[in-house]
């Protein structure tokens, strides 16, 4: 991953992380979900990254989606 990517959110649910990643990509924001969960026991985190230039827009979209707007 390039140096200009910034972590904007951390999830414990892989499906939720993927839904948010897809929502960002549908809105023209490239996103990467880095799965740091243990494959056997499914503990750990999934980190969501976007480029630094897209951070503000991505965070606003996620906030609106979580509020149900």
mmCIF file as Biopython writes it, N, C-alpha, C and O atoms, coordinates in Angstrom:
data_model
#
loop_
_atom_site.group_PDB
_atom_site.id
_atom_site.type_symbol
_atom_site.label_atom_id
_atom_site.label_alt_id
_atom_site.label_comp_id
_atom_site.label_asym_id
_atom_site.label_entity_id
_atom_site.label_seq_id
_atom_site.pdbx_PDB_ins_code
_atom_site.Cartn_x
_atom_site.Cartn_y
_atom_site.Cartn_z
_atom_site.occupancy
_atom_site.B_iso_or_equiv
_atom_site.auth_seq_id
_atom_site.auth_asym_id
_atom_site.pdbx_PDB_model_num
ATOM 1   N N  . UNK A ? 1  ? 0.853   -1.169  0.000  1.0 0.0 1  A 1 
ATOM 2   C CA . UNK A ? 1  ? 0.000   0.000   0.000  1.0 0.0 1  A 1 
ATOM 3   C C  . UNK A ? 1  ? 0.902   1.237   0.000  1.0 0.0 1  A 1 
ATOM 4   O O  . UNK A ? 1  ? 1.940   1.262   0.661  1.0 0.0 1  A 1 
ATOM 5   N N  . UNK A ? 2  ? 0.491   2.251   -0.746 1.0 0.0 2  A 1 
ATOM 6   C CA . UNK A ? 2  ? 1.276   3.474   -0.849 1.0 0.0 2  A 1 
ATOM 7   C C  . UNK A ? 2  ? 1.239   4.259   0.452  1.0 0.0 2  A 1 
ATOM 8   O O  . UNK A ? 2  ? 0.410   4.003   1.325  1.0 0.0 2  A 1 
ATOM 9   N N  . UNK A ? 3  ? 2.144   5.213   0.566  1.0 0.0 3  A 1 
ATOM 10  C CA . UNK A ? 3  ? 2.275   5.976   1.808  1.0 0.0 3  A 1 
ATOM 11  C C  . UNK A ? 3  ? 1.161   6.968   2.064  1.0 0.0 3  A 1 
ATOM 12  O O  . UNK A ? 3  ? 0.999   7.413   3.200  1.0 0.0 3  A 1 
ATOM 13  N N  . UNK A ? 4  ? 0.381   7.335   1.045  1.0 0.0 4  A 1 
ATOM 14  C CA . UNK A ? 4  ? -0.634  8.360   1.252  1.0 0.0 4  A 1 
ATOM 15  C C  . UNK A ? 4  ? -1.997  7.812   1.647  1.0 0.0 4  A 1 
ATOM 16  O O  . UNK A ? 4  ? -3.002  8.508   1.504  1.0 0.0 4  A 1 
ATOM 17  N N  . UNK A ? 5  ? -2.054  6.588   2.137  1.0 0.0 5  A 1 
ATOM 18  C CA . UNK A ? 5  ? -3.315  5.997   2.594  1.0 0.0 5  A 1 
ATOM 19  C C  . UNK A ? 5  ? -3.440  6.209   4.091  1.0 0.0 5  A 1 
ATOM 20  O O  . UNK A ? 5  ? -2.455  6.130   4.826  1.0 0.0 5  A 1 
ATOM 21  N N  . UNK A ? 6  ? -4.665  6.480   4.538  1.0 0.0 6  A 1 
ATOM 22  C CA . UNK A ? 6  ? -4.911  6.751   5.950  1.0 0.0 6  A 1 
ATOM 23  C C  . UNK A ? 6  ? -6.027  5.849   6.469  1.0 0.0 6  A 1 
ATOM 24  O O  . UNK A ? 6  ? -7.050  5.663   5.810  1.0 0.0 6  A 1 
ATOM 25  N N  . UNK A ? 7  ? -5.813  5.292   7.660  1.0 0.0 7  A 1 
ATOM 26  C CA . UNK A ? 7  ? -6.851  4.469   8.291  1.0 0.0 7  A 1 
ATOM 27  C C  . UNK A ? 7  ? -7.953  5.386   8.790  1.0 0.0 7  A 1 
ATOM 28  O O  . UNK A ? 7  ? -7.695  6.331   9.536  1.0 0.0 7  A 1 
ATOM 29  N N  . UNK A ? 8  ? -9.204  5.101   8.369  1.0 0.0 8  A 1 
ATOM 30  C CA . UNK A ? 8  ? -10.313 5.956   8.783  1.0 0.0 8  A 1 
ATOM 31  C C  . UNK A ? 8  ? -11.301 5.256   9.706  1.0 0.0 8  A 1 
ATOM 32  O O  . UNK A ? 8  ? -12.091 5.911   10.385 1.0 0.0 8  A 1 
ATOM 33  N N  . UNK A ? 9  ? -11.257 3.927   9.731  1.0 0.0 9  A 1 
ATOM 34  C CA . UNK A ? 9  ? -12.237 3.199   10.548 1.0 0.0 9  A 1 
ATOM 35  C C  . UNK A ? 9  ? -11.688 1.799   10.839 1.0 0.0 9  A 1 
ATOM 36  O O  . UNK A ? 9  ? -10.923 1.246   10.049 1.0 0.0 9  A 1 
ATOM 37  N N  . UNK A ? 10 ? -12.085 1.238   11.975 1.0 0.0 10 A 1 
ATOM 38  C CA . UNK A ? 10 ? -11.713 -0.116  12.354 1.0 0.0 10 A 1 
ATOM 39  C C  . UNK A ? 10 ? -12.988 -0.886  12.684 1.0 0.0 10 A 1 
ATOM 40  O O  . UNK A ? 10 ? -13.872 -0.386  13.378 1.0 0.0 10 A 1 
ATOM 41  N N  . UNK A ? 11 ? -13.062 -2.105  12.173 1.0 0.0 11 A 1 
ATOM 42  C CA . UNK A ? 11 ? -14.240 -2.960  12.373 1.0 0.0 11 A 1 
ATOM 43  C C  . UNK A ? 11 ? -13.823 -4.293  12.973 1.0 0.0 11 A 1 
ATOM 44  O O  . UNK A ? 11 ? -12.668 -4.703  12.860 1.0 0.0 11 A 1 
ATOM 45  N N  . UNK A ? 12 ? -14.771 -4.961  13.608 1.0 0.0 12 A 1 
ATOM 46  C CA . UNK A ? 12 ? -14.571 -6.337  14.044 1.0 0.0 12 A 1 
ATOM 47  C C  . UNK A ? 12 ? -15.397 -7.291  13.196 1.0 0.0 12 A 1 
ATOM 48  O O  . UNK A ? 12 ? -15.198 -8.505  13.250 1.0 0.0 12 A 1 
ATOM 49  N N  . UNK A ? 13 ? -16.321 -6.749  12.417 1.0 0.0 13 A 1 
ATOM 50  C CA . UNK A ? 13 ? -17.199 -7.541  11.568 1.0 0.0 13 A 1 
ATOM 51  C C  . UNK A ? 13 ? -16.758 -7.370  10.112 1.0 0.0 13 A 1 
ATOM 52  O O  . UNK A ? 13 ? -16.848 -6.271  9.565  1.0 0.0 13 A 1 
ATOM 53  N N  . UNK A ? 14 ? -16.285 -8.442  9.486  1.0 0.0 14 A 1 
ATOM 54  C CA . UNK A ? 14 ? -15.769 -8.387  8.118  1.0 0.0 14 A 1 
ATOM 55  C C  . UNK A ? 14 ? -16.843 -7.986  7.114  1.0 0.0 14 A 1 
ATOM 56  O O  . UNK A ? 14 ? -16.552 -7.278  6.150  1.0 0.0 14 A 1 
ATOM 57  N N  . UNK A ? 15 ? -18.063 -8.422  7.323  1.0 0.0 15 A 1 
ATOM 58  C CA . UNK A ? 15 ? -19.144 -8.086  6.398  1.0 0.0 15 A 1 
ATOM 59  C C  . UNK A ? 15 ? -19.446 -6.589  6.459  1.0 0.0 15 A 1 
ATOM 60  O O  . UNK A ? 15 ? -19.619 -5.951  5.420  1.0 0.0 15 A 1 
ATOM 61  N N  . UNK A ? 16 ? -19.509 -6.033  7.647  1.0 0.0 16 A 1 
ATOM 62  C CA . UNK A ? 16 ? -19.760 -4.609  7.795  1.0 0.0 16 A 1 
ATOM 63  C C  . UNK A ? 16 ? -18.644 -3.796  7.137  1.0 0.0 16 A 1 
ATOM 64  O O  . UNK A ? 16 ? -18.917 -2.804  6.461  1.0 0.0 16 A 1 
ATOM 65  N N  . UNK A ? 17 ? -17.407 -4.204  7.327  1.0 0.0 17 A 1 
ATOM 66  C CA . UNK A ? 17 ? -16.276 -3.509  6.709  1.0 0.0 17 A 1 
ATOM 67  C C  . UNK A ? 17 ? -16.377 -3.552  5.189  1.0 0.0 17 A 1 
ATOM 68  O O  . UNK A ? 17 ? -16.102 -2.555  4.522  1.0 0.0 17 A 1 
ATOM 69  N N  . UNK A ? 18 ? -16.767 -4.688  4.644  1.0 0.0 18 A 1 
ATOM 70  C CA . UNK A ? 18 ? -16.883 -4.821  3.191  1.0 0.0 18 A 1 
ATOM 71  C C  . UNK A ? 18 ? -18.030 -3.979  2.642  1.0 0.0 18 A 1 
ATOM 72  O O  . UNK A ? 18 ? -17.911 -3.411  1.556  1.0 0.0 18 A 1 
ATOM 73  N N  . UNK A ? 19 ? -19.128 -3.893  3.368  1.0 0.0 19 A 1 
ATOM 74  C CA . UNK A ? 19 ? -20.257 -3.063  2.940  1.0 0.0 19 A 1 
ATOM 75  C C  . UNK A ? 19 ? -19.840 -1.592  2.870  1.0 0.0 19 A 1 
ATOM 76  O O  . UNK A ? 19 ? -20.161 -0.898  1.906  1.0 0.0 19 A 1 
ATOM 77  N N  . UNK A ? 20 ? -19.133 -1.127  3.878  1.0 0.0 20 A 1 
ATOM 78  C CA . UNK A ? 20 ? -18.684 0.263   3.893  1.0 0.0 20 A 1 
ATOM 79  C C  . UNK A ? 20 ? -17.666 0.502   2.785  1.0 0.0 20 A 1 
ATOM 80  O O  . UNK A ? 20 ? -17.699 1.545   2.131  1.0 0.0 20 A 1 
ATOM 81  N N  . UNK A ? 21 ? -16.771 -0.442  2.569  1.0 0.0 21 A 1 
ATOM 82  C CA . UNK A ? 21 ? -15.783 -0.335  1.492  1.0 0.0 21 A 1 
ATOM 83  C C  . UNK A ? 21 ? -16.475 -0.213  0.146  1.0 0.0 21 A 1 
ATOM 84  O O  . UNK A ? 21 ? -16.105 0.633   -0.668 1.0 0.0 21 A 1 
ATOM 85  N N  . UNK A ? 22 ? -17.473 -1.045  -0.095 1.0 0.0 22 A 1 
ATOM 86  C CA . UNK A ? 22 ? -18.208 -0.994  -1.355 1.0 0.0 22 A 1 
ATOM 87  C C  . UNK A ? 22 ? -18.968 0.328   -1.509 1.0 0.0 22 A 1 
ATOM 88  O O  . UNK A ? 22 ? -19.021 0.885   -2.605 1.0 0.0 22 A 1 
ATOM 89  N N  . UNK A ? 23 ? -19.552 0.828   -0.426 1.0 0.0 23 A 1 
ATOM 90  C CA . UNK A ? 23 ? -20.258 2.098   -0.470 1.0 0.0 23 A 1 
ATOM 91  C C  . UNK A ? 23 ? -19.311 3.223   -0.861 1.0 0.0 23 A 1 
ATOM 92  O O  . UNK A ? 23 ? -19.665 4.080   -1.670 1.0 0.0 23 A 1 
ATOM 93  N N  . UNK A ? 24 ? -18.109 3.227   -0.291 1.0 0.0 24 A 1 
ATOM 94  C CA . UNK A ? 24 ? -17.128 4.253   -0.635 1.0 0.0 24 A 1 
ATOM 95  C C  . UNK A ? 24 ? -16.740 4.149   -2.108 1.0 0.0 24 A 1 
ATOM 96  O O  . UNK A ? 24 ? -16.667 5.161   -2.805 1.0 0.0 24 A 1 
ATOM 97  N N  . UNK A ? 25 ? -16.494 2.935   -2.576 1.0 0.0 25 A 1 
ATOM 98  C CA . UNK A ? 25 ? -16.094 2.749   -3.973 1.0 0.0 25 A 1 
ATOM 99  C C  . UNK A ? 25 ? -17.216 3.148   -4.928 1.0 0.0 25 A 1 
ATOM 100 O O  . UNK A ? 25 ? -16.942 3.673   -6.007 1.0 0.0 25 A 1 
ATOM 101 N N  . UNK A ? 26 ? -18.459 2.910   -4.557 1.0 0.0 26 A 1 
ATOM 102 C CA . UNK A ? 26 ? -19.596 3.338   -5.383 1.0 0.0 26 A 1 
ATOM 103 C C  . UNK A ? 26 ? -19.695 4.860   -5.468 1.0 0.0 26 A 1 
ATOM 104 O O  . UNK A ? 26 ? -20.279 5.398   -6.408 1.0 0.0 26 A 1 
ATOM 105 N N  . UNK A ? 27 ? -19.125 5.545   -4.486 1.0 0.0 27 A 1 
ATOM 106 C CA . UNK A ? 27 ? -19.112 7.001   -4.476 1.0 0.0 27 A 1 
ATOM 107 C C  . UNK A ? 27 ? -17.786 7.566   -4.996 1.0 0.0 27 A 1 
ATOM 108 O O  . UNK A ? 27 ? -17.480 8.738   -4.778 1.0 0.0 27 A 1 
ATOM 109 N N  . UNK A ? 28 ? -17.005 6.734   -5.681 1.0 0.0 28 A 1 
ATOM 110 C CA . UNK A ? 28 ? -15.780 7.183   -6.323 1.0 0.0 28 A 1 
ATOM 111 C C  . UNK A ? 28 ? -14.577 7.314   -5.418 1.0 0.0 28 A 1 
ATOM 112 O O  . UNK A ? 28 ? -13.608 7.982   -5.777 1.0 0.0 28 A 1 
ATOM 113 N N  . UNK A ? 29 ? -14.615 6.690   -4.248 1.0 0.0 29 A 1 
ATOM 114 C CA . UNK A ? 29 ? -13.492 6.762   -3.315 1.0 0.0 29 A 1 
ATOM 115 C C  . UNK A ? 29 ? -12.849 5.381   -3.224 1.0 0.0 29 A 1 
ATOM 116 O O  . UNK A ? 29 ? -13.435 4.470   -2.640 1.0 0.0 29 A 1 
ATOM 117 N N  . UNK A ? 30 ? -11.655 5.211   -3.791 1.0 0.0 30 A 1 
ATOM 118 C CA . UNK A ? 30 ? -10.965 3.927   -3.656 1.0 0.0 30 A 1 
ATOM 119 C C  . UNK A ? 30 ? -10.695 3.627   -2.176 1.0 0.0 30 A 1 
ATOM 120 O O  . UNK A ? 30 ? -10.245 4.497   -1.431 1.0 0.0 30 A 1 
ATOM 121 N N  . UNK A ? 31 ? -10.970 2.406   -1.769 1.0 0.0 31 A 1 
ATOM 122 C CA . UNK A ? 31 ? -10.796 2.021   -0.369 1.0 0.0 31 A 1 
ATOM 123 C C  . UNK A ? 31 ? -10.166 0.633   -0.303 1.0 0.0 31 A 1 
ATOM 124 O O  . UNK A ? 31 ? -10.322 -0.186  -1.208 1.0 0.0 31 A 1 
ATOM 125 N N  . UNK A ? 32 ? -9.446  0.394   0.799  1.0 0.0 32 A 1 
ATOM 126 C CA . UNK A ? 32 ? -8.807  -0.897  1.026  1.0 0.0 32 A 1 
ATOM 127 C C  . UNK A ? 32 ? -9.184  -1.365  2.429  1.0 0.0 32 A 1 
ATOM 128 O O  . UNK A ? 32 ? -9.062  -0.611  3.395  1.0 0.0 32 A 1 
ATOM 129 N N  . UNK A ? 33 ? -9.642  -2.604  2.537  1.0 0.0 33 A 1 
ATOM 130 C CA . UNK A ? 33 ? -9.921  -3.209  3.839  1.0 0.0 33 A 1 
ATOM 131 C C  . UNK A ? 33 ? -8.784  -4.173  4.146  1.0 0.0 33 A 1 
ATOM 132 O O  . UNK A ? 33 ? -8.574  -5.144  3.420  1.0 0.0 33 A 1 
ATOM 133 N N  . UNK A ? 34 ? -8.058  -3.908  5.212  1.0 0.0 34 A 1 
ATOM 134 C CA . UNK A ? 34 ? -6.935  -4.739  5.624  1.0 0.0 34 A 1 
ATOM 135 C C  . UNK A ? 34 ? -7.399  -5.628  6.772  1.0 0.0 34 A 1 
ATOM 136 O O  . UNK A ? 34 ? -7.605  -5.157  7.891  1.0 0.0 34 A 1 
ATOM 137 N N  . UNK A ? 35 ? -7.561  -6.913  6.483  1.0 0.0 35 A 1 
ATOM 138 C CA . UNK A ? 35 ? -8.091  -7.862  7.457  1.0 0.0 35 A 1 
ATOM 139 C C  . UNK A ? 35 ? -6.959  -8.393  8.320  1.0 0.0 35 A 1 
ATOM 140 O O  . UNK A ? 35 ? -6.083  -9.114  7.842  1.0 0.0 35 A 1 
ATOM 141 N N  . UNK A ? 36 ? -6.988  -8.029  9.595  1.0 0.0 36 A 1 
ATOM 142 C CA . UNK A ? 36 ? -5.978  -8.484  10.551 1.0 0.0 36 A 1 
ATOM 143 C C  . UNK A ? 36 ? -6.566  -9.492  11.535 1.0 0.0 36 A 1 
ATOM 144 O O  . UNK A ? 36 ? -6.034  -9.694  12.627 1.0 0.0 36 A 1 
ATOM 145 N N  . UNK A ? 37 ? -7.679  -10.125 11.131 1.0 0.0 37 A 1 
ATOM 146 C CA . UNK A ? 37 ? -8.311  -11.115 11.998 1.0 0.0 37 A 1 
ATOM 147 C C  . UNK A ? 37 ? -7.603  -12.456 11.877 1.0 0.0 37 A 1 
ATOM 148 O O  . UNK A ? 37 ? -7.074  -12.806 10.822 1.0 0.0 37 A 1 
ATOM 149 N N  . UNK A ? 38 ? -7.605  -13.193 12.970 1.0 0.0 38 A 1 
ATOM 150 C CA . UNK A ? 38 ? -7.115  -14.563 12.964 1.0 0.0 38 A 1 
ATOM 151 C C  . UNK A ? 38 ? -8.109  -15.409 12.171 1.0 0.0 38 A 1 
ATOM 152 O O  . UNK A ? 38 ? -9.313  -15.343 12.418 1.0 0.0 38 A 1 
ATOM 153 N N  . UNK A ? 39 ? -7.617  -16.196 11.228 1.0 0.0 39 A 1 
ATOM 154 C CA . UNK A ? 39 ? -8.525  -16.945 10.353 1.0 0.0 39 A 1 
ATOM 155 C C  . UNK A ? 39 ? -9.237  -18.096 11.062 1.0 0.0 39 A 1 
ATOM 156 O O  . UNK A ? 39 ? -10.301 -18.517 10.610 1.0 0.0 39 A 1 
ATOM 157 N N  . UNK A ? 40 ? -8.696  -18.604 12.133 1.0 0.0 40 A 1 
ATOM 158 C CA . UNK A ? 40 ? -9.331  -19.722 12.828 1.0 0.0 40 A 1 
ATOM 159 C C  . UNK A ? 40 ? -10.362 -19.279 13.859 1.0 0.0 40 A 1 
ATOM 160 O O  . UNK A ? 40 ? -11.428 -19.884 13.981 1.0 0.0 40 A 1 
ATOM 161 N N  . UNK A ? 41 ? -10.043 -18.232 14.592 1.0 0.0 41 A 1 
ATOM 162 C CA . UNK A ? 41 ? -10.895 -17.832 15.712 1.0 0.0 41 A 1 
ATOM 163 C C  . UNK A ? 41 ? -11.628 -16.518 15.485 1.0 0.0 41 A 1 
ATOM 164 O O  . UNK A ? 41 ? -12.462 -16.130 16.303 1.0 0.0 41 A 1 
ATOM 165 N N  . UNK A ? 42 ? -11.333 -15.830 14.391 1.0 0.0 42 A 1 
ATOM 166 C CA . UNK A ? 42 ? -11.998 -14.596 13.996 1.0 0.0 42 A 1 
ATOM 167 C C  . UNK A ? 42 ? -11.974 -13.506 15.062 1.0 0.0 42 A 1 
ATOM 168 O O  . UNK A ? 42 ? -12.957 -12.788 15.241 1.0 0.0 42 A 1 
ATOM 169 N N  . UNK A ? 43 ? -10.861 -13.383 15.763 1.0 0.0 43 A 1 
ATOM 170 C CA . UNK A ? 43 ? -10.692 -12.225 16.626 1.0 0.0 43 A 1 
ATOM 171 C C  . UNK A ? 43 ? -9.658  -11.322 15.963 1.0 0.0 43 A 1 
ATOM 172 O O  . UNK A ? 43 ? -8.809  -11.775 15.195 1.0 0.0 43 A 1 
ATOM 173 N N  . UNK A ? 44 ? -9.751  -10.060 16.274 1.0 0.0 44 A 1 
ATOM 174 C CA . UNK A ? 44 ? -8.865  -9.082  15.656 1.0 0.0 44 A 1 
ATOM 175 C C  . UNK A ? 44 ? -9.685  -8.024  14.953 1.0 0.0 44 A 1 
ATOM 176 O O  . UNK A ? 44 ? -10.899 -7.945  15.138 1.0 0.0 44 A 1 
ATOM 177 N N  . UNK A ? 45 ? -9.031  -7.219  14.158 1.0 0.0 45 A 1 
ATOM 178 C CA . UNK A ? 45 ? -9.667  -6.057  13.554 1.0 0.0 45 A 1 
ATOM 179 C C  . UNK A ? 45 ? -9.541  -6.082  12.032 1.0 0.0 45 A 1 
ATOM 180 O O  . UNK A ? 45 ? -8.645  -6.715  11.474 1.0 0.0 45 A 1 
ATOM 181 N N  . UNK A ? 46 ? -10.461 -5.379  11.381 1.0 0.0 46 A 1 
ATOM 182 C CA . UNK A ? 46 ? -10.383 -5.091  9.955  1.0 0.0 46 A 1 
ATOM 183 C C  . UNK A ? 46 ? -10.253 -3.577  9.861  1.0 0.0 46 A 1 
ATOM 184 O O  . UNK A ? 46 ? -11.119 -2.842  10.335 1.0 0.0 46 A 1 
ATOM 185 N N  . UNK A ? 47 ? -9.162  -3.113  9.247  1.0 0.0 47 A 1 
ATOM 186 C CA . UNK A ? 47 ? -8.911  -1.687  9.132  1.0 0.0 47 A 1 
ATOM 187 C C  . UNK A ? 47 ? -9.287  -1.210  7.740  1.0 0.0 47 A 1 
ATOM 188 O O  . UNK A ? 47 ? -8.965  -1.863  6.748  1.0 0.0 47 A 1 
ATOM 189 N N  . UNK A ? 48 ? -9.967  -0.075  7.665  1.0 0.0 48 A 1 
ATOM 190 C CA . UNK A ? 48 ? -10.397 0.498   6.399  1.0 0.0 48 A 1 
ATOM 191 C C  . UNK A ? 48 ? -9.549  1.728   6.100  1.0 0.0 48 A 1 
ATOM 192 O O  . UNK A ? 48 ? -9.441  2.641   6.919  1.0 0.0 48 A 1 
ATOM 193 N N  . UNK A ? 49 ? -8.946  1.736   4.905  1.0 0.0 49 A 1 
ATOM 194 C CA . UNK A ? 49 ? -8.055  2.805   4.488  1.0 0.0 49 A 1 
ATOM 195 C C  . UNK A ? 49 ? -8.578  3.491   3.233  1.0 0.0 49 A 1 
ATOM 196 O O  . UNK A ? 49 ? -9.172  2.851   2.365  1.0 0.0 49 A 1 
ATOM 197 N N  . UNK A ? 50 ? -8.348  4.810   3.145  1.0 0.0 50 A 1 
ATOM 198 C CA . UNK A ? 50 ? -8.595  5.589   1.927  1.0 0.0 50 A 1 
ATOM 199 C C  . UNK A ? 50 ? -7.397  6.517   1.741  1.0 0.0 50 A 1 
ATOM 200 O O  . UNK A ? 50 ? -6.601  6.710   2.660  1.0 0.0 50 A 1 
ATOM 201 N N  . UNK A ? 51 ? -7.276  7.087   0.544  1.0 0.0 51 A 1 
ATOM 202 C CA . UNK A ? 51 ? -6.178  8.026   0.317  1.0 0.0 51 A 1 
ATOM 203 C C  . UNK A ? 51 ? -6.412  9.274   1.157  1.0 0.0 51 A 1 
ATOM 204 O O  . UNK A ? 51 ? -7.552  9.636   1.450  1.0 0.0 51 A 1 
ATOM 205 N N  . UNK A ? 52 ? -5.318  9.928   1.541  1.0 0.0 52 A 1 
ATOM 206 C CA . UNK A ? 52 ? -5.432  11.090  2.424  1.0 0.0 52 A 1 
ATOM 207 C C  . UNK A ? 52 ? -6.313  12.180  1.841  1.0 0.0 52 A 1 
ATOM 208 O O  . UNK A ? 52 ? -7.005  12.871  2.589  1.0 0.0 52 A 1 
ATOM 209 N N  . UNK A ? 53 ? -6.308  12.353  0.528  1.0 0.0 53 A 1 
ATOM 210 C CA . UNK A ? 53 ? -7.126  13.372  -0.103 1.0 0.0 53 A 1 
ATOM 211 C C  . UNK A ? 53 ? -8.621  13.088  -0.036 1.0 0.0 53 A 1 
ATOM 212 O O  . UNK A ? 53 ? -9.431  13.993  -0.236 1.0 0.0 53 A 1 
ATOM 213 N N  . UNK A ? 54 ? -8.990  11.857  0.238  1.0 0.0 54 A 1 
ATOM 214 C CA . UNK A ? 54 ? -10.404 11.462  0.289  1.0 0.0 54 A 1 
ATOM 215 C C  . UNK A ? 54 ? -10.922 11.273  1.704  1.0 0.0 54 A 1 
ATOM 216 O O  . UNK A ? 54 ? -12.077 10.889  1.893  1.0 0.0 54 A 1 
ATOM 217 N N  . UNK A ? 55 ? -10.093 11.533  2.691  1.0 0.0 55 A 1 
ATOM 218 C CA . UNK A ? 55 ? -10.444 11.247  4.078  1.0 0.0 55 A 1 
ATOM 219 C C  . UNK A ? 55 ? -11.705 11.965  4.536  1.0 0.0 55 A 1 
ATOM 220 O O  . UNK A ? 55 ? -12.598 11.338  5.106  1.0 0.0 55 A 1 
ATOM 221 N N  . UNK A ? 56 ? -11.792 13.271  4.294  1.0 0.0 56 A 1 
ATOM 222 C CA . UNK A ? 56 ? -12.938 14.043  4.781  1.0 0.0 56 A 1 
ATOM 223 C C  . UNK A ? 56 ? -14.248 13.572  4.164  1.0 0.0 56 A 1 
ATOM 224 O O  . UNK A ? 56 ? -15.245 13.399  4.865  1.0 0.0 56 A 1 
ATOM 225 N N  . UNK A ? 57 ? -14.242 13.366  2.854  1.0 0.0 57 A 1 
ATOM 226 C CA . UNK A ? 57 ? -15.460 12.925  2.161  1.0 0.0 57 A 1 
ATOM 227 C C  . UNK A ? 57 ? -15.844 11.526  2.632  1.0 0.0 57 A 1 
ATOM 228 O O  . UNK A ? 57 ? -17.021 11.258  2.873  1.0 0.0 57 A 1 
ATOM 229 N N  . UNK A ? 58 ? -14.864 10.629  2.767  1.0 0.0 58 A 1 
ATOM 230 C CA . UNK A ? 58 ? -15.134 9.257   3.201  1.0 0.0 58 A 1 
ATOM 231 C C  . UNK A ? 58 ? -15.722 9.231   4.603  1.0 0.0 58 A 1 
ATOM 232 O O  . UNK A ? 58 ? -16.692 8.518   4.858  1.0 0.0 58 A 1 
ATOM 233 N N  . UNK A ? 59 ? -15.142 10.000  5.508  1.0 0.0 59 A 1 
ATOM 234 C CA . UNK A ? 59 ? -15.657 10.031  6.880  1.0 0.0 59 A 1 
ATOM 235 C C  . UNK A ? 59 ? -17.080 10.580  6.927  1.0 0.0 59 A 1 
ATOM 236 O O  . UNK A ? 59 ? -17.904 10.098  7.704  1.0 0.0 59 A 1 
ATOM 237 N N  . UNK A ? 60 ? -17.376 11.584  6.102  1.0 0.0 60 A 1 
ATOM 238 C CA . UNK A ? 60 ? -18.730 12.146  6.057  1.0 0.0 60 A 1 
ATOM 239 C C  . UNK A ? 60 ? -19.724 11.110  5.526  1.0 0.0 60 A 1 
ATOM 240 O O  . UNK A ? 60 ? -20.816 10.958  6.073  1.0 0.0 60 A 1 
ATOM 241 N N  . UNK A ? 61 ? -19.341 10.395  4.455  1.0 0.0 61 A 1 
ATOM 242 C CA . UNK A ? 61 ? -20.217 9.366   3.896  1.0 0.0 61 A 1 
ATOM 243 C C  . UNK A ? 61 ? -20.487 8.250   4.908  1.0 0.0 61 A 1 
ATOM 244 O O  . UNK A ? 61 ? -21.618 7.779   5.030  1.0 0.0 61 A 1 
ATOM 245 N N  . UNK A ? 62 ? -19.464 7.837   5.620  1.0 0.0 62 A 1 
ATOM 246 C CA . UNK A ? 62 ? -19.629 6.772   6.616  1.0 0.0 62 A 1 
ATOM 247 C C  . UNK A ? 62 ? -20.544 7.255   7.739  1.0 0.0 62 A 1 
ATOM 248 O O  . UNK A ? 62 ? -21.425 6.520   8.184  1.0 0.0 62 A 1 
ATOM 249 N N  . UNK A ? 63 ? -20.334 8.489   8.197  1.0 0.0 63 A 1 
ATOM 250 C CA . UNK A ? 63 ? -21.175 9.031   9.262  1.0 0.0 63 A 1 
ATOM 251 C C  . UNK A ? 63 ? -22.637 9.103   8.823  1.0 0.0 63 A 1 
ATOM 252 O O  . UNK A ? 63 ? -23.532 8.748   9.590  1.0 0.0 63 A 1 
ATOM 253 N N  . UNK A ? 64 ? -22.880 9.554   7.603  1.0 0.0 64 A 1 
ATOM 254 C CA . UNK A ? 64 ? -24.261 9.624   7.099  1.0 0.0 64 A 1 
ATOM 255 C C  . UNK A ? 64 ? -24.879 8.233   6.976  1.0 0.0 64 A 1 
ATOM 256 O O  . UNK A ? 64 ? -26.050 8.039   7.303  1.0 0.0 64 A 1 
ATOM 257 N N  . UNK A ? 65 ? -24.098 7.272   6.507  1.0 0.0 65 A 1 
ATOM 258 C CA . UNK A ? 65 ? -24.602 5.907   6.366  1.0 0.0 65 A 1 
ATOM 259 C C  . UNK A ? 65 ? -24.938 5.299   7.723  1.0 0.0 65 A 1 
ATOM 260 O O  . UNK A ? 65 ? -25.935 4.590   7.855  1.0 0.0 65 A 1 
ATOM 261 N N  . UNK A ? 66 ? -24.111 5.574   8.732  1.0 0.0 66 A 1 
ATOM 262 C CA . UNK A ? 66 ? -24.344 5.022   10.064 1.0 0.0 66 A 1 
ATOM 263 C C  . UNK A ? 66 ? -25.550 5.670   10.740 1.0 0.0 66 A 1 
ATOM 264 O O  . UNK A ? 66 ? -26.188 5.058   11.597 1.0 0.0 66 A 1 
ATOM 265 N N  . UNK A ? 67 ? -25.861 6.907   10.355 1.0 0.0 67 A 1 
ATOM 266 C CA . UNK A ? 67 ? -27.046 7.579   10.899 1.0 0.0 67 A 1 
ATOM 267 C C  . UNK A ? 67 ? -28.311 7.196   10.138 1.0 0.0 67 A 1 
ATOM 268 O O  . UNK A ? 67 ? -29.421 7.504   10.570 1.0 0.0 67 A 1 
ATOM 269 N N  . UNK A ? 68 ? -28.137 6.528   9.012  1.0 0.0 68 A 1 
ATOM 270 C CA . UNK A ? 68 ? -29.287 6.089   8.243  1.0 0.0 68 A 1 
ATOM 271 C C  . UNK A ? 68 ? -29.795 7.104   7.254  1.0 0.0 68 A 1 
ATOM 272 O O  . UNK A ? 68 ? -30.947 7.025   6.828  1.0 0.0 68 A 1 
ATOM 273 N N  . UNK A ? 69 ? -28.960 8.065   6.873  1.0 0.0 69 A 1 
ATOM 274 C CA . UNK A ? 69 ? -29.389 9.084   5.900  1.0 0.0 69 A 1 
ATOM 275 C C  . UNK A ? 69 ? -29.183 8.617   4.493  1.0 0.0 69 A 1 
ATOM 276 O O  . UNK A ? 69 ? -29.489 9.347   3.550  1.0 0.0 69 A 1 
#
